[in-house]
């Protein structure tokens, strides 16, 4: 997917979330209105970073973030019983989120390895670390769902099988992204994708040497 196409599709997802936000208000669904609003705010972070802090995220990462947010907040915001109609939809959102988390972890580790003397790691160890980090984030997410259920009586977890399946999908998404990451590092694509972030990392991580 080209750079311009990534940008266009990302903005389409943002506009779709705004539309669904308006719909959620119209049907007087407060909880999903707040969730849609949260998705819109988070999806605007890459734009804010680029415009005001001159930090440009890879366009493909921006696309993945907006896609995951749309799946979590937009579609569910309107069809709030979708998990009952289509239980497998939960696995789709977990997969999308795990890919995003894994990609962010991959970029962070890659930049540290490239521009910080305190870390030296080969791409296979990096891929393993990406999987571990993503699984850990998945565990924290499940703990959050459990805590919300205990504290406020809003239960997202159906049973143990549901939780374990979510974690399995998180692991699969992370593994796929890690394998792709090895390829991206090997052929130099990741270096090209993170060129802007690389300059920023080089400036801040090596400022003590200057």
Rosetta blueprint (number, residue, H / E / L):
1 X L
2 X L
3 X H
4 X H
5 X H
6 X H
7 X H
8 X H
9 X H
10 X H
11 X H
12 X H
13 X H
14 X H
15 X H
16 X H
17 X H
18 X H
19 X H
20 X H
21 X H
22 X H
23 X H
24 X H
25 X H
26 X H
27 X L
28 X L
29 X L
30 X H
31 X H
32 X H
33 X H
34 X H
35 X H
36 X H
37 X H
38 X H
39 X H
40 X H
41 X H
42 X H
43 X H
44 X L
45 X H
46 X H
47 X H
48 X H
49 X H
50 X H
51 X H
52 X H
53 X L
54 X L
55 X L
56 X L
57 X L
58 X L
59 X H
60 X H
61 X H
62 X H
63 X H
64 X H
65 X H
66 X H
67 X H
68 X H
69 X H
70 X H
71 X H
72 X H
73 X H
74 X H
75 X H
76 X H
77 X H
78 X H
79 X L
80 X L
81 X L
82 X H
83 X H
84 X H
85 X H
86 X L
87 X L
88 X L
89 X H
90 X H
91 X H
92 X H
93 X H
94 X H
95 X H
96 X H
97 X H
98 X H
99 X H
100 X H
101 X H
102 X H
103 X H
104 X H
105 X H
106 X H
107 X H
108 X H
109 X H
110 X H
111 X H
112 X H
113 X H
114 X H
115 X H
116 X L
117 X L
118 X L
119 X L
120 X L
121 X L
122 X L
123 X H
124 X H
125 X H
126 X H
127 X H
128 X H
129 X H
130 X H
131 X H
132 X H
133 X H
134 X H
135 X H
136 X H
137 X H
138 X H
139 X H
140 X H
141 X H
142 X H
143 X H
144 X H
145 X H
146 X H
147 X H
148 X H
149 X H
150 X H
151 X H
152 X H
153 X L
154 X L
155 X L
156 X L
157 X L
158 X L
159 X L
160 X H
161 X H
162 X H
163 X H
164 X H
165 X H
166 X H
167 X H
168 X H
169 X H
170 X H
171 X H
172 X H
173 X H
174 X H
175 X H
176 X H
177 X H
178 X H
179 X H
180 X H
181 X H
182 X H
183 X H
184 X H
185 X H
186 X H
187 X L
188 X L
189 X H
190 X H
191 X H
192 X H
193 X H
194 X L
195 X H
196 X H
197 X H
198 X H
199 X H
200 X H
201 X H
202 X H
203 X H
204 X H
205 X H
206 X L
207 X H
208 X H
209 X H
210 X L
